[in-house]
Amino acid sequence: DVNPSYGTKDDLRRLVQEAHRVGLRVIIDIVANHTSWDNVLMKTPAYYRRDASGQILSPYDWTDVAALNYANPATRTYMHGVLQYWLREFDLDGFRCDVAGEVPTDFWEEARRGLEQIKPDMVMLAESHEPELLASAFDLDYGWPGYHALKDAILGNRSARAVREEWEAERRAYPKGALHLRISDNHDEKRAITFFGERAALAASALVFTMDGVPLLYNGMEVGDATESFAPALFEKMPVWWAMKERRPEFPKFYEGIIPLRRAHPALRRGSTTWVKNTDEDRVVTFVRSDASEDVLVAINLSNRAFAGAVEVAGAGYSEITPGAVSSGVAAVPALTLGPWGVRIFGRAR
């Protein structure tokens, strides 16, 4: 059902209809691994995992929830029906699947086949980081290792090289063409603006929006909101403080620049990624996104100290396309300067 705090089922249908009208897609969270203890499924105890004494189990130490039993075919049938119901009845576009790696992969593969009968172009996002999930069940997953490498680099716990190293590890482990949700802010961590500071949070977002994969704009990031300072509230109402855009105008300005930039340059969305060396790789990441028509060079300083050096990029003819930068024609690459937490982006036709 729909939580009355959010409205009615008809409200959800109108929301989806209006989103589709303006070119947006809507997916909802689905928790297939476990339920609350007062869930209606408790009327059928066979749906749940049990210990040797017959007691229903919790996953890990999550004692506020009970683990569903996917060894029982009836559980699978019921959960297939749940997914199909929401897709069919509300014209949703897919699901973000909570702790997807804790549910058997073959369940998701079966579910996918049934859901595509209802909506062939639906999307499945796994809140997990398991290569086998992207073989045929899911379209993309969360890029957790990349997030942790980025966080550690910003906090000075690891070299900025860690970002590249985790990316390379993903490429080795995952099916060719696998997509990852690129994140710098999410519900399981302190807000980026609190964790990293304002300027570093924007540098992290610049990386997320220029890397391959799919960038996540977590609710409130676009105005620099940090109301939920330590971590987003999962069980209390905590609305975004939209008035923050007046106090931190650099945040909406940044996203109003970086999102159109990604849209205007197909190489940033679907191009290949080539990491290139620079003269201080402990602090600075540099890479080129390329497609048949253009190269886009990205340089991001993940430290609070200015950088003046060079980047080992072949060829010439780059022009600066950094949002908000004053264009001066052909850039002086490979020479490069970056302020603390600085971001510069350059493009050239092929």
Secondary structure, 3 states (H helix, E strand, C coil): CCCCCCCCHHHHHHHHHHHHHCCCCCCEEECCCEEECCCHHHHCHHHECECCCCCECCCCCCCCEEEECCCCHHHHHHHHHHHHHHHHHHCCCEEEECCHHHCCHHHHHHHHHHHHHHCCCCEEEECCCCCCHHHHCCCEEECHHHHHHHHHHHHCCCCCHHHHHHHHHHHHHCCCCCEEEECCCCCCCCCHHHHHCHHHHHHHHHHHHHCCCEECCCCCHHHCCCCCCCCCCCCCCCCCCCCHHHHCCHHHHHHHHHHHHHHHCHHHHHCEEEECCECCCCCEEEEEEECCCEEEEEEEECCCCCEEEEECCCCCCCEECCCCCCCCCECCCCEEEECCCCEEEEEEEC
